[in-house]
Amino acid sequence: MTHPPAASPALHGRKLVFVVTEDWFFVSHFLPMLRAAKELGLDVTVVTRVRAHRDAIEALGGKVVPLDAERRSLNPMSAGYAAGQLAAILKAEKADLVHCIALRSILIGGTAASMAGIGRRVYALTGLGFLGARTDMVARMARKAVRLLVRGLQTKETRYLFENADDPRLLGLDPADPRVTLVGGAGIDPDALAPAPLPAQPPLKVALVARMLWSKGVDLAVEAVRTARARGAAVELSLYGAPDPSNPKAIPEATLKAWSAEPGIAWHGPTRDVAGVWREHHVACLPSRGGEGLPRTLLEAAACGRAIVTTDVPGCRTLVRDGIEGRIVPPGDAGQLAEALVSLSGQPDIVARMGQAARARVLDGFTERQVMDAVKQLYREVLAA
């Protein structure tokens, strides 16, 4: 059994403050970063909107301070008020380092850190949401504005944390820039999520585990399975996840129930047993329209040794290589997605081989321990600045 390295005496008692909009988001994706900070001997505070996950953060030694900042609100007055609140919190906490997670937290947290006179900052961009998913003129202008805003909140001690090599370029940064650190998403515990024998075929059992959002391409998966079945392929689709009521891209529950009434398609709602899902399925599907960082759902499926069918967008293509760990299809193309599923439905040996490759891929840079070590090195460098 391996043990984490002892805390650094030079960092013991230094204060790290995470800024993140929702406590559930922090708990689902970023607890490894909290553990990494505690291994270094840092005192940790998480400033977030508190819902039902305070206990999970406090159990790992993090202090929780509530901040009511609507995740979807872009109202400058609301954001300004939240930044003022947060600046007072950062001063009271005597923060040495502020780690802002996701775009809105970067804008509010960076402003607050400036107001509080704190130069050491980590800006962690976990995907660009609709800014990354759209290619129209409005989205291009919005990305340019975001680049100017984020870079305007940069100090000489600011470092950037990304989950793929595409997103730094959208902020005008080279992925090889020493200020940039790339990590394998949130990191996966390969012991907690381990491969299990594939179920018998036919049918090819496909699962999509994600929030039920249009941006995740759930409708494309439904359309592709309809097409595949119409062509005689034995394919079934299971949807696991809930609509996010605070997200304007949420799929209405009535639509999910209507899809679930169709043959070969079932919506099961959210699940806490991800490993159980993958024991019962052959293929993970995420036809994302873009805006991803590095989807945790794909990391989980890969750790469980399941082949992946996803789209050629940042984050998804970071993990999956076409023909190796799975299949990559163009975003927004249900026809190509159907072709991939039809092909895999008749090739169980290839499905098994892709699943084995996906497991090996996760072990090479995408584990929780590897992400934690990268984050610890980042914290050491910033606090030594």
Summary of the structure (lengths in Angstrom):
residues: 385
radius of gyration: 21.0
end to end distance: 34.0
largest distance: 64.8
contacts: 1373
relative contact order: 0.13
helix: 43%
strand: 18%
